[in-house]
């Protein structure tokens, strides 16, 4: 899943750094992720993983790192099984 998240982040996040160089726990906002980039990333993640982020999960914390994104997606998926 992290590989797919990285691919999506690379194409939608518009980060000024190479996504491949970021650790799973690296702060994506410190790496250059903007609020606009977060919205584009969220929409691409929803499409790729066939999930919908509920309002209570649309916060900076859930998009702060690749590991946080993975955790958020797994939470959504487990709630809709």
N, C-alpha and C positions, 0 to 999 in steps of 0.2 A: 504494500500500500504506500509506503514512504517513497518508493521510486516513482509511482504514478503522481503523488502529490508534488514531488520535485519537478516532474515534467510539466505539470499544470502551472506551478509557480513560475517556472522558467518562461512560459509563453504568456502568462497573464499578469504576473507580479510586477513586471517592468523594473526589476531590481538592477542597480548599477554594479552589482557584483555577480560573479558566476555562482549560480545556485549549487552547483556541485561542490563548491568549496565550503559551504555552510554545514556546520554540525546540526544534527537533528534538534538540538536544544537551543541553537543560535537564535537570538532575538531578530525576527524578520523586520521589525520596525527600525531597529538600529542599522539593519542592512539596507534600508531604503524603501521598505514597503509603505505606501501611502494609503490614505483612507479610500481613495478612488481605486487603487490597486487591490485593496482588500475586498471591495465590492465585486470587482471583476473576478478575483480569485474565488470568492464564495460562489458566484454563479457558475463558474466552470467546475468547481468541486461538486456542486449539486447535480450538474448534468452528468459528470463522469461517474459519480458513485450512486446516482439515482436516489439522492436523499434531499431533504429540505431542512435547512437550518431553522429551528424555531426561534421566535423573537428573543427568548431568554438566553439563547446561545450566540446571538449576534453581538459579540463584544470583543474587544481587543485581545483579551486573554486567550480566547479560543483560536485566534489567528496569529498568536505571537511567535510560534515556532512550528516547524514541521511536526515535531512530536505532539504539540498541542492540537494541531489540525487533525492528526491521525486519531488522537484520543476523542476529539469531538465527533468525528465521523463514526467511529466505533460505537460511541454512546448513542447516537441517532439510530444507527443500524440495529443495535440491540433492543431499542425501544419499539422498533417496528417489525419485530420478528413474529 
